[in-house]
Amino acid sequence: MKLPAWDDRDLKAGTMIRGALWLVQVIGEGQTFTKEQIRSAFPGIAQADRRIRDLRDYGWVMLTNTEDATLTAEDQRFVRAGVAVWDPAARRAAMPQKAVSNKEKQAVMRRDHFMCTICGISGGESYHDDSNQTAVLSVIRRKTILPGSAEQVLLVTECKRCHSGSDGAAARADEVLEEIRQLDMGEQRRLLRWMERDRRGTTPLERAWNSYRRLPADAREDLRSALRN
């Protein structure tokens, strides 16, 4: 399907749709852009940058210097396009649901210990594999298949990086239950104790590893030398 040109004067579309086309046709995935570029592309349109930010509700991923320390305060990085908002049918199908209230967000984040339920990172923490990126948590709706095959849309805490990498598939509690039933009874009882405490038990070996990883690099090298000797 050929995309309409973002600057086509005959295109009957709002700033959010034109902004999506501008990102795809002018900026390109993986590239950065600035507020000044937005103002130049959409002269005389108030809050054009805000309309472009609205694309996040449709799965478009854009990072600021809050999430990517390599960016300046003026820069944003267009990471990935989401729903084809210029297609009316696709836009209607992906219409954002009612916003999660601040009260709901706080309750869900508190329940999830202010950690991403996928990777376990806390808000404001740097990623181990990319120290330039800082985790930003959000509360999202995720379709979930419960044991017994009932389907619900539930609230869950995720960091922006995990959410942007998601394929949108439903969480399958029914499949997790079947996996657990394959464990022997002793393992099931141990797993249940972890669930009731809401944390996994650790072995002495795992505790030693975690203590080692918390040491400064030079101390870790000295410790390795002591063990080798």
PAVOPA-282774 format. One line per field, with one value per residue (C-alpha): x, y, z; residue number from 1; residue in three letters. Coordinates in steps of 0.1 Angstrom, whole numbers, plus 5000, padded with zeros to 4 digits. Example, Ala and Ser with C-alpha at 12.3 -4.5 7.8 and 13.67 -1.06 7.14 Angstrom:
<sites>
xx <- [5123	5137]
yy <- [4955	4989]
zz <- [5078	5071]
num <- [1	2]
residu <- [Ala	Ser]
</sites>
This chain:
<sites>
xx <- [5000	5014	5015	5001	5027	5029	5029	5002	4979	4949	4954	4925	4942	4951	4985	4990	4985	5007	5033	5033	5039	5066	5084	5083	5091	5115	5131	5132	5134	5164	5171	5167	5146	5141	5112	5126	5123	5086	5079	5095	5075	5042	5044	5016	5002	5000	5013	5023	5049	5021	5001	5031	5036	5000	5013	5027	4991	4992	5024	5049	5082	5100	5127	5137	5168	5150	5152	5183	5212	5229	5201	5200	5169	5159	5163	5140	5148	5122	5127	5098	5066	5034	4998	4993	4972	4967	4946	4911	4903	4936	4934	4898	4909	4937	4919	4934	4912	4902	4934	4945	4940	4969	4953	4952	4988	5001	4982	4995	5031	5030	5016	5044	5070	5078	5096	5090	5072	5091	5128	5126	5143	5132	5122	5152	5177	5201	5200	5230	5236	5231	5240	5229	5193	5173	5142	5109	5080	5044	5012	4997	4967	4976	4952	4955	4942	4934	4933	4901	4905	4886	4901	4906	4924	4946	4968	5006	5038	5063	5093	5092	5119	5101	5068	5083	5098	5066	5048	5014	5007	4984	4999	4990	4983	4967	4999	5020	4997	5002	5040	5038	5018	5047	5069	5071	5051	5082	5090	5054	5053	5086	5072	5040	5061	5079	5045	5032	5063	5062	5100	5121	5141	5179	5206	5239	5256	5232	5236	5274	5272	5249	5272	5302	5284	5278	5316	5336	5354	5389	5376	5361	5394	5412	5386	5390	5428	5424	5402	5425	5454]
yy <- [5000	5033	5059	5093	5121	5138	5173	5166	5197	5175	5150	5153	5144	5158	5167	5133	5114	5139	5136	5099	5101	5128	5105	5076	5095	5122	5111	5073	5047	5049	5086	5116	5147	5180	5202	5228	5203	5197	5235	5239	5209	5221	5259	5277	5245	5248	5218	5198	5181	5170	5155	5135	5123	5110	5084	5065	5055	5036	5017	5042	5043	5076	5081	5113	5121	5107	5072	5077	5096	5101	5125	5162	5178	5190	5156	5126	5093	5077	5040	5022	5029	5014	5013	5027	5056	5069	5038	5046	5010	5003	5034	5026	4990	5003	5033	5038	5027	5050	5063	5046	5070	5082	5063	5031	5036	5040	5010	4988	4999	4994	4959	4952	4967	4995	4971	4960	4927	4915	4923	4933	4967	4995	5030	5053	5023	5020	4989	4966	4963	5000	5024	5053	5042	5047	5027	5045	5025	5027	5009	4992	4971	4935	4909	4878	4843	4830	4793	4779	4800	4831	4863	4896	4928	4934	4962	4955	4975	4975	4995	5013	4992	4959	4974	4986	4952	4934	4916	4923	4887	4878	4867	4830	4821	4789	4778	4787	4766	4736	4741	4741	4709	4692	4697	4671	4677	4689	4715	4726	4731	4751	4773	4779	4791	4816	4828	4833	4853	4871	4864	4835	4816	4815	4789	4797	4796	4822	4844	4842	4852	4882	4894	4890	4910	4939	4944	4970	4957	4958	4939	4913	4908	4904	4879	4859	4859	4847	4818	4808	4807]
zz <- [5000	4989	5018	5012	5013	5046	5031	5005	5007	4996	5024	5048	5080	5114	5127	5144	5111	5092	5119	5117	5079	5084	5109	5084	5052	5065	5097	5095	5122	5144	5136	5159	5155	5174	5183	5160	5131	5141	5142	5107	5093	5108	5110	5127	5143	5181	5201	5170	5191	5215	5187	5176	5212	5210	5185	5216	5224	5190	5197	5182	5201	5206	5232	5250	5270	5301	5286	5264	5280	5246	5236	5245	5260	5226	5208	5205	5188	5165	5174	5157	5139	5154	5141	5106	5119	5083	5077	5093	5099	5116	5137	5149	5158	5179	5194	5229	5258	5286	5303	5335	5364	5386	5415	5395	5384	5419	5431	5403	5406	5444	5439	5414	5438	5414	5391	5355	5356	5325	5332	5369	5365	5388	5377	5372	5371	5342	5320	5325	5288	5280	5308	5286	5289	5322	5329	5328	5342	5330	5336	5306	5297	5287	5273	5295	5291	5326	5338	5324	5292	5304	5288	5306	5300	5331	5343	5347	5352	5324	5315	5281	5266	5273	5262	5229	5223	5229	5201	5216	5223	5253	5286	5290	5326	5313	5297	5328	5349	5326	5328	5366	5366	5348	5379	5406	5438	5457	5431	5430	5468	5466	5438	5458	5487	5464	5451	5486	5496	5462	5459	5448	5473	5466	5472	5490	5456	5442	5473	5469	5432	5440	5467	5444	5416	5441	5447	5428	5398	5414	5444	5421	5404	5438	5449	5417	5422	5458	5446	5419	5443]
num <- [1	2	3	4	5	6	7	8	9	10	11	12	13	14	15	16	17	18	19	20	21	22	23	24	25	26	27	28	29	30	31	32	33	34	35	36	37	38	39	40	41	42	43	44	45	46	47	48	49	50	51	52	53	54	55	56	57	58	59	60	61	62	63	64	65	66	67	68	69	70	71	72	73	74	75	76	77	78	79	80	81	82	83	84	85	86	87	88	89	90	91	92	93	94	95	96	97	98	99	100	101	102	103	104	105	106	107	108	109	110	111	112	113	114	115	116	117	118	119	120	121	122	123	124	125	126	127	128	129	130	131	132	133	134	135	136	137	138	139	140	141	142	143	144	145	146	147	148	149	150	151	152	153	154	155	156	157	158	159	160	161	162	163	164	165	166	167	168	169	170	171	172	173	174	175	176	177	178	179	180	181	182	183	184	185	186	187	188	189	190	191	192	193	194	195	196	197	198	199	200	201	202	203	204	205	206	207	208	209	210	211	212	213	214	215	216	217	218	219	220	221	222	223	224	225	226	227	228	229]
residu <- [Met	Lys	Leu	Pro	Ala	Trp	Asp	Asp	Arg	Asp	Leu	Lys	Ala	Gly	Thr	Met	Ile	Arg	Gly	Ala	Leu	Trp	Leu	Val	Gln	Val	Ile	Gly	Glu	Gly	Gln	Thr	Phe	Thr	Lys	Glu	Gln	Ile	Arg	Ser	Ala	Phe	Pro	Gly	Ile	Ala	Gln	Ala	Asp	Arg	Arg	Ile	Arg	Asp	Leu	Arg	Asp	Tyr	Gly	Trp	Val	Met	Leu	Thr	Asn	Thr	Glu	Asp	Ala	Thr	Leu	Thr	Ala	Glu	Asp	Gln	Arg	Phe	Val	Arg	Ala	Gly	Val	Ala	Val	Trp	Asp	Pro	Ala	Ala	Arg	Arg	Ala	Ala	Met	Pro	Gln	Lys	Ala	Val	Ser	Asn	Lys	Glu	Lys	Gln	Ala	Val	Met	Arg	Arg	Asp	His	Phe	Met	Cys	Thr	Ile	Cys	Gly	Ile	Ser	Gly	Gly	Glu	Ser	Tyr	His	Asp	Asp	Ser	Asn	Gln	Thr	Ala	Val	Leu	Ser	Val	Ile	Arg	Arg	Lys	Thr	Ile	Leu	Pro	Gly	Ser	Ala	Glu	Gln	Val	Leu	Leu	Val	Thr	Glu	Cys	Lys	Arg	Cys	His	Ser	Gly	Ser	Asp	Gly	Ala	Ala	Ala	Arg	Ala	Asp	Glu	Val	Leu	Glu	Glu	Ile	Arg	Gln	Leu	Asp	Met	Gly	Glu	Gln	Arg	Arg	Leu	Leu	Arg	Trp	Met	Glu	Arg	Asp	Arg	Arg	Gly	Thr	Thr	Pro	Leu	Glu	Arg	Ala	Trp	Asn	Ser	Tyr	Arg	Arg	Leu	Pro	Ala	Asp	Ala	Arg	Glu	Asp	Leu	Arg	Ser	Ala	Leu	Arg	Asn]
</sites>
